[in-house]
Amino acid sequence: MAGHSKWANIQHRKGRQDEKRGKIWTRVIREIMVAARMGGGDLSANPRLRLAVDRAKAANLPADTVKRNIDKATGNLEGVSYEEIRYEGYGIGGAAIIVDTMTDNKVRTVADVRHAFSKHGGNLGTDGSVSFQFKHCGQILLAPGADEAKVMDVALENGADDVLTDEEGGIEVLTTPSDFEAVKNALEAAGFKPEIAEVTMRAENSIALEGADAAKMQKLLDMIEEIDDVQNVYHNAEIQE
């Protein structure tokens, strides 16, 4: 099934985020600790923790560091307790932004997030003010050149909700959060290596920004990304370079 062009925009967003991921280990560790605290330290019984450990491996986080932080979260070692908080707001041109954080100091975090929004022309909203514009789902992105028919067969047979292609040939596979792992594993077993594979908040509609508006929006997103307590930033802006 055809979808609107998304490959370049997702690659742009991920590239900008990756440039700033000198703190990637810190963010992965926090996700491991929260996942283990909420669902226990047994990987086989905790899908969220499995995904966090996969991210840790991709980031080359040492295995002993992973184990130590699981032990901290499950009470076997003393550690910091992190709380998950989501902020919602609007950027340039009414673009919707969701900011997921993990923090041990809510006062500090909300002040940092509010400052980023206000400094670059955005507005921090209330709970639920923009989240209705996003869908919580699994997203698997394959680079242009993959066999669309085979991807569709494998994905749909293993529980995917939809398979979309864009005008550049990129393929996007969408799943429920609970089916994400099974679909991802099936695609990899069939020889497909995803460029991006994550459980995410996917924008249902997008807002195109160009020129000065695009530059202002990027500055806002960059400043939010630089906040230590921020784990993920989701938005529905298509930023034209």
SVG drawing of the C-alpha trace seen along z (x, -y; Angstrom):
<svg xmlns="http://www.w3.org/2000/svg" viewBox="-7 -33 39 49">
<polyline fill="none" stroke="black" stroke-width="0.4" points="0.0,0.0 1.3,-3.4 2.0,-6.1 3.2,-9.6 6.9,-10.3 8.5,-9.7 11.9,-8.1 13.9,-11.3 12.1,-13.0 12.7,-10.1 16.3,-9.8 16.7,-13.6 15.2,-13.4 17.2,-10.4 20.4,-11.8 19.9,-15.0 19.2,-13.0 22.1,-10.7 24.5,-13.7 23.5,-14.6 23.6,-11.2 26.9,-11.5 24.5,-10.9 23.1,-7.8 24.5,-5.5 22.8,-7.6 19.5,-7.4 19.7,-3.7 20.7,-3.0 17.7,-5.0 15.4,-3.0 16.8,0.3 16.3,-0.8 12.7,-1.9 11.8,1.2 13.4,3.5 11.8,1.7 8.3,1.9 8.5,5.4 11.3,7.2 14.8,8.2 13.9,11.4 14.4,10.6 12.2,13.5 9.2,12.1 9.8,8.4 9.5,7.2 10.2,3.6 13.5,4.6 14.4,6.8 14.0,3.9 16.1,1.7 18.8,4.3 18.8,4.5 19.3,0.7 22.1,1.0 23.8,3.6 23.4,1.5 25.0,-1.4 27.9,0.9 27.0,0.6 29.1,3.1 27.2,6.2 28.3,5.7 26.9,2.2 23.6,3.5 23.5,6.2 24.5,3.7 21.7,1.3 19.1,4.1 20.2,5.1 20.0,1.5 16.4,1.2 15.3,4.5 16.6,3.7 19.7,5.9 21.9,2.8 21.4,-0.7 20.6,-3.2 18.7,-6.3 15.0,-6.0 13.8,-7.6 10.2,-8.7 8.7,-8.8 7.0,-12.1 5.6,-13.1 5.3,-16.7 3.2,-17.9 3.3,-21.2 3.3,-23.1 6.3,-24.2 6.5,-26.4 3.4,-26.6 1.4,-24.6 3.5,-21.5 2.8,-19.0 5.6,-17.9 5.8,-15.1 8.7,-15.0 9.3,-11.8 11.6,-12.2 13.0,-10.2 14.0,-12.2 14.9,-12.1 13.9,-15.8 10.6,-16.8 11.0,-20.5 14.3,-20.7 12.9,-18.8 9.7,-20.8 11.7,-24.1 14.2,-22.9 11.5,-21.7 9.4,-24.9 12.5,-27.1 13.3,-25.3 9.7,-25.8 9.5,-29.4 13.0,-30.4 12.3,-29.1 8.7,-30.1 6.9,-27.1 4.3,-26.6 4.2,-23.9 0.7,-22.5 -1.4,-20.4 -1.6,-16.6 -3.4,-15.3 -3.1,-18.5 -1.3,-16.9 -1.0,-13.2 -4.3,-12.5 -2.4,-13.3 0.0,-10.4 -0.4,-6.6 1.6,-4.4 2.9,-1.7 5.8,0.4 7.6,-1.1 10.1,0.8 11.7,-1.1 13.5,0.6 15.7,-1.3 14.7,-1.6 15.6,1.5 13.9,4.1 11.6,6.6 8.2,5.0 6.1,8.1 8.3,10.3 8.4,7.8 4.6,7.5 4.1,11.3 6.5,11.8 5.2,8.8 1.5,9.5 1.9,13.2 3.5,12.3 1.0,9.8 1.8,6.4 -1.0,3.9 0.1,2.3 3.0,2.0 3.5,-1.4 5.8,-2.4 6.9,-5.9 7.9,-7.5 11.5,-7.0 11.1,-3.2 11.4,-3.1 9.1,-0.6 7.5,-1.2 6.0,1.6 3.6,0.8 2.6,3.0 0.9,2.9 3.5,2.5 2.8,6.0 3.5,7.5 6.5,5.4 9.1,7.8 7.6,10.8 7.4,8.9 10.9,7.5 12.4,10.9 10.5,12.4 11.8,9.8 15.3,10.2 15.0,14.0 13.9,13.4 17.0,11.4 15.7,7.9 17.8,5.6 15.8,2.6 17.3,-0.9 15.0,-1.8 13.0,0.5 11.3,-0.9 8.1,-1.3 7.3,-4.9 4.7,-7.7 3.9,-8.0 2.3,-11.2 -1.0,-10.6 -0.6,-13.8 2.3,-16.1 3.0,-19.8 5.5,-20.9 7.9,-23.6 10.4,-25.5 12.9,-28.3 12.9,-30.3 10.1,-28.3 12.1,-25.1 15.2,-26.6 13.3,-27.8 11.7,-24.4 15.0,-22.6 16.5,-24.9 13.6,-24.1 13.9,-20.4 17.7,-20.5 17.4,-22.4 14.8,-19.9 17.1,-17.0 20.0,-18.5 18.2,-18.4 19.8,-15.6 16.5,-14.2 14.9,-13.8 14.7,-10.3 12.7,-10.8 11.2,-13.6 8.3,-13.0 6.8,-15.6 4.8,-15.9 6.9,-18.5 8.4,-17.7 11.4,-19.9 12.6,-20.9 16.3,-21.6"/>
</svg>
